[in-house]
Amino acid sequence: MAFNVPAKSFVAISDLHPNTAHPNIVGVIIGKTDVKGFPDRKNIGSERYTFSFTIKDCPDHFINVSSWGREDYIRALSESFRIGDCVVIENPLVVTKDTEKEERYSPSTPSFYRLLVSENHSTVRRCSDIEADAMLLSLLHLPIKDPQDYYSLGDIVANGQSLDGKVINILAAVRSIGEPKYFTTADRRKGQRCEVKLFDETVSSFLLICWDNEAIQLVQTWIPRETVLFLADVRISFDSFRNSMIATVISKTIITTNPDTKEANLLFSYVREFVEFGGLDEQEEQTGDQVNLDSIVDVYTVQQVKLRAQENLDRSDPIFGITFAFITALNLDSSISKLIRNRCAWCKFAINEESNTCVNVACSGSGKPVDVITTFDLLVGLTDHTGTLQSCNLSGNVAEKTLGCTVDDFVCLAESQKTSLKWRFLLERCKIYLKILPSPNSRTGLRVNVLSCTLADPEEVSQSLSVLGM
């Protein structure tokens, strides 16, 4: 392999041996842990610091590297490069690894050895963009495991708690990325946590949790609804709070972003088609749980919502906001067929009522009889002193939470009860969280989804309108 770094005699990872004198290795960083401190047994009351990383120089060979030392040195070294950087390691110590001990907490590698980097004898430097070899960078898209050796999200759900505590590989796409949360532990150590929701052809939403800052930084480079991941060695566990299986990135985990494999390319094609067909938007309308309402803080009048949407016509990303508006249309006493819709249990698209098949061409059940769920599918009007938003979507779980009843409860109500339910909200001012998307095919040019709707607190309304200068 040819490299564009300064002319040196680099040793291939596959050729490393404890007897190798003053080796120089060049490769790309495919994994990295956070810096951690441990009590120093030789100097009671002080700490030694360490971190490790994994470097790869060809498709089949990679090796773990670790460094111990003073806090200042270790932190400076760790901050000098990231996952995805090409680096040169000069004069590391090559030692035989204890496979059983090391691979319990570190990535599994094909090498019999590991590298130690010391402050006094070794250096690690990041290659410049000019020096970084395209062949090395291409290794970032090759999984460290057999590309066919993975669980689909459906396999994990089907196996359930039998996989609890197991370490497995997953191939999936990124659905959404949560905001990192920062905290301080009881022993005053700082920590962080980030939730990522995955999906594939078999499951619409599956939680991945990252605790390491290095992993969270990698997460920030992913693009929701586009990035595909091969996650090697993530831990599967049962989350009793969510009553579901989840995956966690651990110190063994190596994540390959947008893998260059047949299996990943097939998933990417599915994701692109599914997203373009509006599949994820349909699901989010029904579940209402894909957006953290606490992250929505901007308050708009109806007129401001329309203006923002006009400014956003050339962009596909949604606008989120809060409006305090009166509900001026809510036809709960219409015929049931206008209020409730049968949808595919997996992708949440409406089904063909005559054939009982899913109309979503990207759904795994497309064209076949599917399991059906029944959901609210309401259109509401929202009005304030500046105008009206017509035909806003209030559906799925959001509608159930707003009305305080399930679809099954609703169909059992007498007509007088439905009318009473309608007048609980009609012409009342509500606090409404909105998601607004441009929609060239709609009459208004907008697609407005209600994410939450509750009767407004008059004091909050007064404060919010005063901020808007009303």
C-alpha positions in Angstrom: 0.0 0.0 0.0 1.3 3.4 -0.9 1.1 6.3 1.6 1.4 10.0 1.0 2.9 10.7 4.5 6.6 11.7 4.7 8.9 9.0 3.5 9.6 6.6 6.4 9.9 2.9 6.8 6.5 2.1 8.2 5.8 -1.4 9.6 2.5 -3.0 8.7 0.4 -4.0 11.6 0.5 -7.6 10.4 4.3 -7.6 10.6 4.6 -6.2 14.2 6.4 -8.3 16.7 7.8 -7.7 20.3 11.3 -7.8 18.7 10.5 -5.0 16.2 13.0 -2.2 16.9 11.7 1.4 16.9 8.6 0.7 14.8 6.6 3.4 13.0 3.0 2.6 12.2 0.5 4.6 10.0 -3.2 4.0 10.1 -6.7 5.3 10.6 -8.4 5.5 14.0 -11.5 3.3 14.0 -12.3 3.4 17.8 -11.3 5.4 20.9 -12.3 5.5 24.5 -12.5 8.4 27.0 -9.7 9.3 29.3 -10.1 7.7 32.7 -8.2 8.0 36.0 -7.3 5.3 38.4 -5.6 5.3 41.9 -1.8 5.1 41.5 -0.6 2.1 43.6 2.9 3.5 43.7 1.9 7.0 44.8 -0.9 6.7 47.3 -3.4 9.6 47.0 -2.6 10.3 43.3 -4.1 9.0 40.1 -2.7 7.6 36.8 -4.6 8.3 33.6 -5.2 6.2 30.6 -7.1 5.9 27.3 -7.0 3.5 24.4 -7.7 3.5 20.7 -7.8 1.1 17.8 -5.8 1.7 14.6 -6.2 0.0 11.2 -3.8 0.0 8.2 -5.5 -2.5 5.8 -8.9 -4.2 5.4 -7.9 -7.3 7.6 -5.5 -5.9 10.2 -6.0 -3.6 13.1 -4.6 -3.3 16.6 -5.4 -1.8 20.0 -3.2 1.0 21.4 -3.1 2.3 25.0 -1.3 4.9 26.9 -0.8 5.6 30.6 0.7 8.6 32.3 0.2 12.0 33.9 -3.2 13.6 33.5 -1.9 16.6 31.5 0.0 14.3 29.0 -2.9 11.8 28.6 -5.6 14.5 28.1 -3.4 16.4 25.6 -2.6 13.2 23.6 -6.3 12.2 23.6 -7.5 15.6 22.4 -5.0 15.6 19.5 -6.9 13.2 17.4 -10.4 11.7 16.9 -12.1 8.7 15.4 -11.6 8.9 11.6 -8.2 10.7 11.8 -5.1 9.2 10.1 -2.2 9.1 12.5 1.5 8.1 12.7 2.7 6.3 15.8 6.4 6.4 16.4 8.3 4.0 18.6 5.5 2.3 20.5 6.2 -0.7 22.6 4.9 -4.0 21.1 3.7 -6.4 23.7 1.9 -9.7 23.6 -1.7 -9.3 24.6 -3.6 -11.4 27.1 -6.5 -12.2 24.8 -9.0 -13.3 27.4 -8.4 -10.2 29.6 -8.0 -7.6 26.9 -10.9 -8.6 24.7 -13.3 -8.6 27.7 -13.1 -4.7 27.6 -11.4 -3.8 24.4 -12.3 -4.4 20.7 -11.4 -7.9 19.4 -8.5 -7.7 17.0 -6.8 -10.2 14.8 -3.3 -9.3 16.1 -1.5 -11.3 18.8 -0.2 -8.0 20.1 -1.1 -4.6 21.4 0.8 -1.3 21.4 1.8 0.9 24.4 2.5 4.6 23.9 4.6 6.3 26.5 5.4 10.0 27.1 9.2 9.6 27.1 9.7 7.2 24.2 6.7 7.5 21.8 4.8 10.0 19.8 1.5 10.1 18.0 0.8 12.7 15.4 -2.2 13.3 13.2 -1.6 13.3 9.5 -2.7 16.5 7.7 -5.5 16.3 5.1 -2.8 16.3 2.4 -0.9 13.5 4.0 -3.9 11.3 4.7 -4.1 8.5 2.2 -7.4 7.8 0.4 -6.8 4.1 0.9 -6.5 4.6 4.6 -9.7 6.7 4.8 -11.6 4.1 2.8 -11.0 1.6 5.7 -13.4 3.6 7.8 -16.2 2.1 5.7 -15.2 -1.6 6.2 -16.7 -3.3 9.2 -14.3 -5.2 11.5 -16.6 -8.2 11.5 -18.1 -10.4 8.7 -20.7 -8.0 7.1 -23.2 -10.8 7.1 -22.7 -11.5 10.8 -25.3 -9.2 12.4 -28.8 -9.2 14.0 -31.6 -7.2 12.4 -33.6 -5.1 14.8 -36.5 -7.5 14.3 -34.3 -10.4 15.3 -33.4 -8.7 18.5 -37.1 -7.9 19.3 -38.1 -11.5 18.4 -35.4 -13.0 20.7 -36.4 -10.6 23.5 -34.8 -11.1 26.9 -32.9 -14.2 25.8 -30.4 -11.7 24.4 -30.2 -9.7 27.7 -26.5 -9.0 28.5 -25.3 -10.4 25.2 -22.7 -8.6 23.0 -23.7 -8.7 19.3 -23.4 -6.9 15.9 -26.2 -4.8 14.4 -26.8 -3.3 11.0 -29.3 -0.4 11.1 -30.0 3.2 10.0 -30.2 6.3 12.1 -33.7 7.5 12.7 -33.1 10.4 15.1 -30.4 11.7 17.4 -31.2 13.1 20.9 -29.5 16.0 22.6 -26.5 14.9 24.8 -27.3 15.1 28.5 -24.6 16.1 30.9 -24.5 15.2 34.6 -22.3 14.8 37.7 -22.0 11.5 39.6 -22.1 11.1 43.4 -18.3 11.0 43.4 -18.2 14.3 41.4 -17.2 12.8 38.1 -18.7 14.3 35.1 -20.7 12.1 32.7 -22.8 12.3 29.6 -25.5 10.3 27.8 -26.9 10.5 24.3 -29.8 8.5 22.9 -30.0 7.5 19.2 -33.0 5.9 17.6 -32.3 3.3 14.9 -34.6 1.6 12.4 -34.4 -0.9 9.6 -36.8 -2.9 7.4 -38.1 -4.8 10.4 -38.4 -2.4 13.2 -39.4 1.3 13.1 -37.6 2.5 16.2 -34.9 0.9 18.4 -32.9 2.7 21.1 -29.1 2.9 21.1 -27.4 4.6 24.1 -24.0 6.2 24.2 -22.2 7.0 27.4 -18.7 7.8 26.2 -17.9 11.3 25.1 -15.9 9.9 22.1 -18.9 7.9 20.9 -21.2 11.0 21.4 -18.8 13.1 19.3 -19.0 10.4 16.5 -22.8 10.5 16.8 -22.8 14.2 15.9 -21.4 13.4 12.5 -24.3 11.1 11.6 -27.2 12.3 9.5 -30.7 11.1 10.6 -32.7 9.3 8.0 -29.6 8.8 5.9 -26.7 7.3 7.8 -26.4 3.5 8.0 -24.3 1.9 10.7 -22.6 -1.5 11.3 -22.2 -1.7 15.1 -19.7 -4.3 16.1 -20.0 -5.6 19.7 -22.8 -3.6 21.3 -24.4 -4.8 24.5 -28.1 -5.8 24.4 -30.2 -5.4 27.5 -33.8 -5.3 28.6 -34.9 -1.9 29.8 -37.6 -2.5 32.4 -38.6 1.2 32.4 -39.3 1.2 28.6 -40.3 -2.5 28.7 -38.2 -3.1 25.6 -34.7 -4.2 24.4 -32.0 -1.6 23.9 -28.4 -1.5 22.7 -25.5 0.3 24.4 -22.1 1.3 23.0 -19.4 -0.2 25.2 -15.6 -0.1 25.3 -15.5 -3.1 22.9 -17.7 -1.4 20.3 -16.4 -0.4 16.9 -18.9 1.6 14.8 -18.6 1.6 11.0 -20.4 4.6 9.4 -22.0 4.0 6.0 -20.3 0.6 5.5 -19.2 -0.3 2.0 -20.9 -3.7 1.9 -23.7 -5.3 -0.1 -25.9 -5.6 3.0 -25.5 -2.0 4.0 -26.1 -0.8 0.5 -29.4 -2.7 0.4 -30.5 -1.1 3.6 -29.4 2.3 2.4 -31.6 1.9 -0.7 -34.5 0.9 1.5 -34.0 3.9 3.8 -33.8 6.3 0.9 -37.0 5.0 -0.7 -38.8 4.8 2.6 -37.9 8.4 3.6 -38.7 9.8 0.2 -42.1 8.1 0.3 -42.8 9.8 3.7 -42.7 6.7 5.8 -41.0 8.2 8.8 -43.2 11.2 8.8 -46.3 9.0 8.8 -44.9 7.1 11.8 -44.0 10.2 13.7 -47.5 11.6 13.2 -49.0 8.5 14.8 -46.6 8.1 17.7 -45.8 11.7 18.5 -42.8 10.5 20.6 -40.0 11.2 18.2 -39.6 14.9 19.3 -38.6 16.0 22.7 -41.2 18.7 23.5 -38.8 20.3 26.1 -36.5 21.2 23.2 -39.3 23.3 21.5 -39.2 26.8 23.0 -40.0 29.2 20.2 -43.5 30.8 20.5 -45.3 32.0 17.3 -48.5 33.6 16.3 -50.3 31.9 13.5 -49.1 34.6 11.1 -45.5 34.1 12.2 -45.9 30.4 11.6 -47.0 31.0 8.0 -44.1 33.5 7.4 -41.5 31.1 8.8 -42.9 28.4 6.6 -42.7 30.6 3.5 -39.1 31.4 4.3 -38.4 27.6 4.7 -40.0 26.5 1.4 -36.7 25.5 -0.2 -35.6 23.4 2.8 -36.8 19.9 3.8 -36.2 20.2 7.5 -39.2 21.0 9.7 -40.0 24.0 11.8 -41.0 23.4 15.4 -42.8 25.9 17.6 -45.5 26.6 20.1 -48.6 28.6 19.5 -51.4 29.7 21.9 -54.5 29.4 19.7 -58.2 28.7 19.8 -59.5 25.4 18.3 -62.0 26.6 15.8 -62.6 23.2 14.0 -62.9 19.8 15.6 -65.6 17.6 14.2 -65.7 14.8 16.7 -69.4 14.3 16.0 -68.8 13.4 12.3 -69.1 9.9 11.0 -66.6 7.5 12.4 -65.1 6.9 8.9 -64.0 10.5 8.8 -62.3 10.4 12.2 -60.6 7.0 12.4 -58.4 5.2 10.0 -56.9 1.7 9.7 -53.1 1.7 9.3 -50.4 -0.8 8.8 -49.1 -1.9 12.2 -45.5 -1.6 11.2 -45.0 1.5 9.0 -48.2 3.3 10.1 -49.3 4.0 6.6 -53.0 3.9 5.7 -54.0 0.5 4.2 -56.2 -0.3 1.2 -59.5 -1.0 2.9 -60.7 -3.3 0.1 -57.6 -5.6 0.0 -56.3 -5.0 3.6 -52.8 -4.4 2.2 -50.3 -1.6 2.9 -50.0 1.1 0.3 -46.5 2.0 1.3 -44.2 0.5 -1.4 -41.2 0.7 0.9 -43.0 -1.3 3.7 -42.0 -5.0 4.1 -45.7 -5.8 4.0 -46.4 -3.9 0.8 -49.0 -5.6 -1.3 -49.7 -8.3 1.3 -52.3 -8.6 4.0 -51.0 -6.9 7.1 -51.7 -6.5 10.8 -53.8 -3.4 11.2 -54.1 -0.8 14.0 -56.9 1.7 14.3 -55.9 5.3 15.0 -57.5 8.8 15.2 -57.0 10.8 12.1 -58.4 14.3 12.9 -58.2 17.6 11.2 -58.4 20.7 13.4 -58.4 24.5 12.8 -56.2 26.7 14.9 -57.0 30.4 15.2 -55.6 33.5 16.9 -55.9 37.2 16.4 -53.5 37.0 13.4 -55.1 34.3 11.3 -56.0 30.6 11.0 -54.1 27.4 10.3 -56.6 25.1 8.6 -56.6 21.3 8.4 -53.8 20.6 11.0 -53.2 16.9 11.6 -54.1 15.6 15.1 -53.7 11.9 15.0 -52.4 8.7 16.6 -51.1 8.8 20.2 -51.2 12.6 20.3 -54.9 12.6 19.6 -55.5 10.0 22.3 -53.6 12.1 24.9 -55.4 15.3 23.8 -58.9 13.8 24.0 -58.1 11.6 27.0 -59.5 8.5 25.5 -58.5 5.7 23.2 -60.0 4.9 19.8 -61.8 1.9 21.3 -63.2 4.1 24.1 -64.3 6.8 21.6 -66.3 4.4 19.3 -68.3 3.3 22.3 -69.3 6.9 23.3 -72.9 8.0 22.6 -73.3 10.9 20.2 -74.1 13.3 23.1 -70.8 12.3 24.8 -68.9 13.0 21.6 -70.4 16.4 21.4 -69.6 17.1 25.0 -66.0 16.0 24.3 -65.8 18.3 21.3 -66.9 21.3 23.3 -64.3 20.7 25.9 -61.8 22.1 23.3 -63.8 23.9 20.7 -63.3 27.7 21.0 -61.0 27.2 23.9 -57.4 28.6 23.9 -54.9 25.8 23.9 -51.1 25.5 24.1 -50.2 23.6 21.0 -46.8 22.2 19.9 -46.4 22.1 16.2 -44.2 20.6 13.5 -44.5 22.4 10.2 -43.3 21.1 6.9 -43.6 22.5 3.3 -46.1 20.5 1.3 -46.4 21.5 -2.3 -49.3 19.1 -2.8 -51.5 20.5 -0.1 -54.0 23.4 -0.6 -52.2 25.6 1.9 -48.7 24.6 0.9 -48.1 23.5 4.5 -48.3 20.2 6.4 -48.9 21.1 10.1 -48.7 18.2 12.6 -49.9 18.7 16.2 -47.3 17.2 18.6 -49.2 18.1 21.8 -52.4 20.0 22.6 -53.5 21.0 26.1 -55.8 23.7 27.5 -53.7 26.8 28.0 -52.9 28.3 31.4 -54.1 32.0 31.2 -51.1 33.3 33.0 -48.7 31.5 30.7 -50.7 32.9 27.7 -50.4 36.4 29.0 -46.6 36.1 29.6 -46.0 34.6 26.2 -48.1 37.2 24.3 -46.4 40.0 26.2 -43.0 38.7 25.1 -44.3 38.7 21.5 -45.4 42.3 22.0 -49.1 41.6 21.8 
